[in-house]
Amino acid sequence: MSPTPDQKLAFIDVERDLNKRETPMDRLICGDVGFGKTEVALRAIFCIVSAGKQAMVLAPTIVLAKQHFDVISERFSKYSHIKVALLSRFQTKAEKEMYLNMIEQGHLDIIVGTHALLGSRVVYSNLGLLVVDEEQRFGVKQKEKIASFKSSVDVLTLSATPIPRTLYLALTGFRDASLISTPPPERVPIKTHMSAYSKETLISAIKYELDRGGQVFYVLPRIKGLEEVKDFLEQSFPNVEIAVAHGQQYSKQLEDTMEQFAQGEIKILICTNIVESGLDIQNANTIIIQDVQLFGLAQLYQLRGRVGRADKEAHAHLFYPDKSMLTDQALERLAALEQCRELGQGFQLAERDMGIRGFGTIFGEQQTGDVGNIGVDFFFEMLFESLSKVDEHRVISVPYQSVQIDLNINPHLPSDYINYLENPMEIINDAEKAAETDIWSLMQFTENLRRQYGKEPSSMEILLKKLYVRRMAADIGITRIYASGKMVGMETNMSKMVFKLMTDSMSSETHRNSLVFDGNEIKAELLLELPRAQLLNWIFQCIAELHACLPALIKY
C-alpha cells in the first residue's frame, strides 16, 4: 500500500532529524489508530540499524510488544544479518540471560519489550534509537527514565492521544511533532453508541455482529467481574466460543487465547484494557465497553480503535451505570468522545483532554494540571519570565567518573558475605555501572540486592554509600569531596544563588547551618573530627538533602 501524504511528510521529518540534526532527535508522531505510525517507526529503525546501531522498541503491554515483534520480524526477514528479539516476563531465566548478554555484546540489532527494557540490567552495546509506543500508558518514573535517554539517543514517540503535557510541548515548539491525520482509503468511521447499561441492548449488539460473521470485544475495567460476564454470555449464546483474557493469566494461556481470537476461532473475547493498544483484528467490528466512567479519555479512544480496521462499518457500544452517578469530569470525557466520532480525531481528542485536565508541569513529574484556571497566555507569560532567569537557577551536572571522593575509606567485605554472594566481583561491577547511569538505576540495584541477599553488612553499606555520594555529587555539580581534620570541603561549579536556594530548602537545620559557600567550594566545619565511617554517613545525609532540592531548580 502506498503511503498517505501525511506519512510521506513524517518520513521526511524523521530522515532529516536522523541525518542533519546536531542534537539527538526527540519527535512525536501523532496519528490515529491504524493510520500508519508504525510504518514511520519501521523506516527509522531501518536507518539506524543500517548505520550499525541498535534500536529499542518499548511498548506498554506484552500483547502490543508481541505484535510489534511479529511485524518487525516479518518486515526484516529478508535481511538475515539483522537480529530481532523480544524480551518479556514470560521468558525463562536462561532465555533472559542469553538475550541480555547478546544485547550487551551487540549481537542483537532490534530489541522489543515492555518497561523491563528500562531496567539497570539491560546494557546496550551501541543504542541509537528508542521507539516509544503509546507513551501515555507508562508511569511517571518510567517516563523520567525514558527522558534520561534523550541526551544521547534518538527518540521517536508514537501516540494517537498524547498526554496533555506531551501535547502542549509539541504545540508550543518545545518538542518536534509530525501529525498523521489522513486515514487509509478503505477506513470507515466507527459508529459510537452511548447509553445506560441494558441487557437487551447488549444482547442485540452482540447478536447483530455474530449474525454478520464478525467477532466481539467485551471490555471491563477490572479483572473482577470477567467470569460473571462470561457466565451470562454463555447462557445467552450457548453455541458461541467465548474466552477471557487479562494480564494476570499465565503467558501460554494468554498467548493461545489471543492467537485463537486472531484466527477467528473465539467469537467473543471478554477482557480488561490489555487489548487497548496494538491489536489489529480485521474481523472484530463490535466492541462493548462496560462502566466507561472508570476509563480515561485516551483509553476509551484507543479501545474504540480496536474495531473498524477493515472496510466493514464498526460499532462501539459504551455503557455507563447511571448518569446521576458520574462526576463532572466523567461527563465531560463522555461528551468529548461522543463529539470526536470522525476518523483521525485522536489529536483533537487529546486537545480536549488537555482542556479538561490541564497540561501539568513542563519541568517536573506532573503530567496534568489546572492551567484552565489562569489561562494559557498568562501561563506562558509567567513561564517565559521564569525562563529569563534560568542562568541564576542552573544546576550543571558533571560526569560521574570526574567526581573524586578523597576520604581514605576502603572497606573490606567479610569473607562469609563474599561466599554468600553468587558472584561478588560482578555484583560490585554492576553497582558501579548502576551508579554511573543515574540515581534511579542505583536505587533499583540496591533494592534488588536486598531482595536477593537480605540486608547488607556495614562494610557493603559503606561501599554503597560511597557510590550514592559520588552519584548525587555528580548530579548537583560537585567535582571533589575531601576531609581535613574537622573540615569537609566540596569543590563545585554551582553559583552562590543556587547554593542559597538549595540550603534554604534543606530540612535539617544542623546541616544547613554548618554549610558555607566560599568561592568555588562548599565547606563545613564540624564540632569534632569524626571516625571515617561516621564522616561518610554525615556527608551522605548532607548531599542527599542538597540532591533532594533538584526538582525545584532547572537542571542541564
Buried (B, 14 or more C-beta within 10 A) or exposed (E): EEBBEBBBBBBEBBEEBBEEEEEBBBBBBBBBBBBBBBBBBBBBBBBBBEEEBBBBBBBBBBBBBBBBBEBBBEBBEEEEEBBBBBBBEBBEEEBBEBBBEBBBEBBBBBBBBBBBBBBBBBBBBEBBBBBBBBBBBBEEEBBBBBEBBBEEBBBBBBBBBBBBBBBBBBBEEEBBBBBBBBBBEEBBBBBBEBEEBEEEBBBEBBBEBBEEEBBBBBBBBEBEBBEEBBEBBEEBBEEBBBBBBBEEBEEEEBBBBBEBBBEBEBBBBBBBBBBBBBBBBBBBBBBBBBBBBBBBBBBBBBBBBBBBBBEBEBBBBBBBBEEEEBEEEBEBBBEBBEEBEEBBBBBBBBBBBBBBBBBBEBEEEEBBBEBBEEEBEEBBEEEEEEEEEEEEBBBEBBEBEEBBBEBEBEBEBEEEBEEEBEEBEEBBEBBBBBBBBBBBBBBBBBEBBEEEBEEBBEBBBBBBBBBBBBBBBBBBBBBBBBBEEEEBBBBBBBBEBBBEBBBEBBEEEEBBEBBEBEEEBBBBEBEEEBEBBEBBBBBBBBBBBBBBBBEBBBBE
